Amino acid sequence: MKRVMAQSNVYIDNINRLLKDIKLEISTNFICPNNKRIVVTANKIAVFLDLNIVEKYIKKLNDIDSSNIMSPRLP
């Protein structure tokens, strides 16, 4: 978790680049810890496709155990 937070600015930049490359109008703002998981916030309400792209990126990170990643959801 500490590694993710230390590199959060890099992860946010990479996620935003992915979203921009496929011409989505959403961008991520920041990553914050919440108990034993992380929360990625966005600039506006996302559709499931947007959330799925973010989830796929996070699952590829070596610093996170992908079995602990919950499905994306809207608040």
VOTI-371759 format. One line per field, with one value per residue (C-alpha): residue number from 1; residue in three letters; x negated, y negated, z negated. Coordinates in Angstrom, 1 decimal, m for minus. Layout:
i = c(NUM | ...)
aa = c(ALA | ...)
X = c(X | ...)
Y = c(Y | ...)
Z = c(Z | ...)
END
This chain:
i = c(1 | 2 | 3 | 4 | 5 | 6 | 7 | 8 | 9 | 10 | 11 | 12 | 13 | 14 | 15 | 16 | 17 | 18 | 19 | 20 | 21 | 22 | 23 | 24 | 25 | 26 | 27 | 28 | 29 | 30 | 31 | 32 | 33 | 34 | 35 | 36 | 37 | 38 | 39 | 40 | 41 | 42 | 43 | 44 | 45 | 46 | 47 | 48 | 49 | 50 | 51 | 52 | 53 | 54 | 55 | 56 | 57 | 58 | 59 | 60 | 61 | 62 | 63 | 64 | 65 | 66 | 67 | 68 | 69 | 70 | 71 | 72 | 73 | 74 | 75)
aa = c(MET | LYS | ARG | VAL | MET | ALA | GLN | SER | ASN | VAL | TYR | ILE | ASP | ASN | ILE | ASN | ARG | LEU | LEU | LYS | ASP | ILE | LYS | LEU | GLU | ILE | SER | THR | ASN | PHE | ILE | CYS | PRO | ASN | ASN | LYS | ARG | ILE | VAL | VAL | THR | ALA | ASN | LYS | ILE | ALA | VAL | PHE | LEU | ASP | LEU | ASN | ILE | VAL | GLU | LYS | TYR | ILE | LYS | LYS | LEU | ASN | ASP | ILE | ASP | SER | SER | ASN | ILE | MET | SER | PRO | ARG | LEU | PRO)
X = c(0.0 | m2.8 | m4.4 | m1.2 | m0.8 | m4.4 | m3.9 | m0.3 | m1.1 | m2.7 | 0.3 | 2.7 | 0.8 | 0.8 | 4.5 | 5.3 | 3.2 | 5.1 | 8.5 | 7.5 | 6.1 | 9.4 | 11.2 | 13.1 | 14.1 | 13.2 | 10.0 | 8.7 | 7.9 | 6.1 | 5.6 | 6.3 | 6.0 | 9.1 | 8.5 | 6.8 | 7.7 | 7.2 | 9.9 | 9.4 | 11.5 | 12.5 | 13.5 | 17.1 | 19.5 | 18.1 | 19.8 | 18.9 | 16.5 | 14.4 | 14.2 | 13.3 | 10.3 | 9.0 | 9.5 | 7.5 | 4.6 | 4.5 | 4.6 | 1.4 | m0.5 | m3.1 | m2.6 | 0.9 | 2.2 | 4.8 | 6.9 | 7.7 | 9.1 | 12.9 | 15.0 | 15.3 | 18.5 | 20.1 | 20.6)
Y = c(0.0 | m2.4 | m1.8 | m2.6 | m5.9 | m6.9 | m6.4 | m7.6 | m10.7 | m8.4 | m6.0 | m8.9 | m10.3 | m6.9 | m6.2 | m9.7 | m9.1 | m5.8 | m7.5 | m10.4 | m8.0 | m6.4 | m9.8 | m9.5 | m12.7 | m11.4 | m11.9 | m10.6 | m13.1 | m11.2 | m7.9 | m7.7 | m4.9 | m3.6 | m0.9 | 1.9 | 0.8 | m2.2 | m4.5 | m6.2 | m9.3 | m10.9 | m14.4 | m13.3 | m10.4 | m7.6 | m4.9 | m1.3 | m1.3 | m4.1 | m2.2 | 1.0 | m0.7 | m2.0 | 1.5 | 3.2 | 0.7 | 1.2 | 5.0 | 4.8 | 3.0 | 5.2 | 3.3 | 4.5 | 8.0 | 8.3 | 10.8 | 8.1 | 5.7 | 5.3 | 4.6 | 1.0 | m0.7 | m4.1 | m5.7)
Z = c(0.0 | m0.9 | 2.5 | 4.3 | 2.4 | 3.0 | 6.7 | 6.9 | 9.0 | 11.7 | 11.6 | 11.9 | 14.9 | 16.6 | 16.0 | 17.3 | 20.4 | 21.1 | 20.7 | 22.9 | 25.6 | 26.0 | 26.0 | 22.7 | 20.9 | 17.5 | 15.6 | 12.3 | 9.6 | 6.9 | 5.2 | 1.4 | m1.1 | m2.7 | m5.4 | m3.5 | 0.0 | 2.2 | 3.7 | 7.1 | 7.5 | 10.8 | 11.9 | 12.7 | 12.6 | 14.6 | 16.6 | 16.1 | 19.1 | 17.6 | 14.3 | 16.0 | 17.7 | 14.3 | 12.8 | 15.5 | 15.1 | 11.3 | 11.7 | 13.8 | 11.0 | 9.3 | 6.0 | 5.6 | 5.0 | 7.8 | 5.9 | 3.4 | 6.0 | 5.8 | 8.9 | 9.7 | 8.5 | 8.4 | 4.9)
END
